[in-house]
Amino acid sequence: MDSPGLIGRIRELQRAAALLEPDRQTRRVLLETVATHAETFLERLPAAPVFESHAASAAELARHPPGERPQALDALLQLFRRSVEDTGLKASSAGHLAYIPGGGLYASALGDYLAAVTDEYAGVRFAGPGAVEMENLLLRWMADLTGYPADARGNLASGGSIANLIAVVTAREARELRCTDIPRAVVYLTARTHHSLEKALRIAGLNECVRRRVATDACHRMDPAALQAVIEHDRAAGLRPWLVLATAGSTDVGAIDPLEPIGRIAAAEGLWYHIDAAYGGFFLLCPEMRECLRGLELSDSLVMDPHKSLFLPYGIGAVLVRDGAMLARAHAYQADYMQDAVAGSPPADSPADLSPELSKHFRGPRLWLPLLLYGVAPFRACLQEKRLLTRYFHERVRALGFEVGPQPELTVSTYRWVPESGDPDAFNEALVQAIHRDGRVFVSSTRLGGRYFLRLAVLGFRTHLETIELTLRVLAEKVAELESTGSR
Ligand SMILES: *Cc1c(COP(=O)(O)O)cnc(C)c1O
């Protein structure tokens, strides 16, 4: 191709790609169309079933693969509604009372919109000083809330699982575990520890570590005396106690381990102390919860999930490390092609130095915008409301004749119906299925002491008293139906 020919072809390709840069008027129409669709979603949400299986609608997506031709936005939004919005569990619904509910603050969606439109590069301070500053400000806010020192560092990861993985890798590097140490290195946890930590150990090449499931009390909290005893036993046996994993808000019952006594043992024994506070950490905002969360500040690393207890949409989990240099030691790298992006002076404080990611989603605005726009007070009130709703439910469900689990410390209540005859486990399983089929509220189950229990997890910011009353009515109704049909 001669030069004019080349230029002609370049111009032709530019025109062929022009759809990728809509003009102002087109952008306005696109945004209004999407915003109107989102409004319709929010308007439908209160009356829509919390759970719809509709697998066939989800499968419709597969019949519309990307093709060469453009498609109309309206048609795509209708497809999105049928196959995504109207299938499965609506995490943003008031009636989502299962697992650990998510959120979906609208202001957070707008933060994501800004992050995506500006496409700020949040991996390295040189490229995105404001972006990095914003994420570090949010991490500093969490570190101050926890009581971590000034040289603590952290990372806004995609969720609690990756945040836990970052902490485990940091603990491995900080204690210089070599492959020959692994079969002798001991990890202390409980039966309530979240499985993402087991997963993290395996991903981090630590699956051959010794695990000790430390005994728990009647409220499913780690027993510090049992921890001390098993550490001593392990040392005497020539093993190397390495890592203790405590939980501040276990996923199934919301139990908070005795953080301070465990911290004292970890310090005396030279163990890395990690606390998984993915669910419970932000309850530090509530003065009445500070007593049972005391000891969080003694940890070496800590995880808390804004997409749980700060009601954000899925996709953000924070890890904090007390000695920030340890986080950098486990994650910082250099490369020739990055030489002009190096800020130079330690301490490393860019996400790329403190996590496995290089290019990453700019997660700051989804948290920064709602926190600054509303202030912290409504977040605190919302958490306090959820705790009181849980307490109210726990009392009322017991009054209905259910057997209940431990008094909730956070926002999970466990309960089960003991039928007049027949297998209680089968009855409660049928009860959960009946509630799922009904779809007005969505609850989940767990096993406690080998027995089947239902759970109520109150953490959706849209969940208020009406939803709890509705849940109690649905439960009473379904129990009556199951008892009368004897379908157990
Ligand atoms: C939810 C949860 C996790 C996992 O977090 P994701 O954000 O779902 O990856 C880890 N630990 C606890 C205690 C949790 O509740």
The ligand as a MOL file (V3000), in Angstrom:
LIG
                    3D

  0  0  0     0  0            999 V3000
M  V30 BEGIN CTAB
M  V30 COUNTS 15 15 0 0 0
M  V30 BEGIN ATOM
M  V30 1 C -18.6150 -13.4410 52.9480 0
M  V30 2 C -17.4870 -13.8630 53.7720 0
M  V30 3 C -16.2400 -14.1400 53.1990 0
M  V30 4 C -16.0180 -14.1500 51.7180 0
M  V30 5 O -16.1720 -12.8930 51.1750 0
M  V30 6 P -16.5960 -12.6600 49.6520 0
M  V30 7 O -16.6960 -11.1920 49.5880 0
M  V30 8 O -17.9060 -13.3790 49.4500 0
M  V30 9 O -15.5300 -13.2260 48.7820 0
M  V30 10 C -15.1990 -14.4380 54.0440 0
M  V30 11 N -15.3890 -14.4840 55.3730 0
M  V30 12 C -16.5630 -14.2460 55.9590 0
M  V30 13 C -16.6950 -14.3140 57.4420 0
M  V30 14 C -17.6640 -13.9250 55.1660 0
M  V30 15 O -18.8510 -13.6940 55.7500 0
M  V30 END ATOM
M  V30 BEGIN BOND
M  V30 1 1 1 2
M  V30 2 1 2 3
M  V30 3 2 2 14
M  V30 4 1 3 4
M  V30 5 2 3 10
M  V30 6 1 4 5
M  V30 7 1 5 6
M  V30 8 2 6 7
M  V30 9 1 6 8
M  V30 10 1 6 9
M  V30 11 1 10 11
M  V30 12 2 11 12
M  V30 13 1 12 13
M  V30 14 1 12 14
M  V30 15 1 14 15
M  V30 END BOND
M  V30 END CTAB
M  END
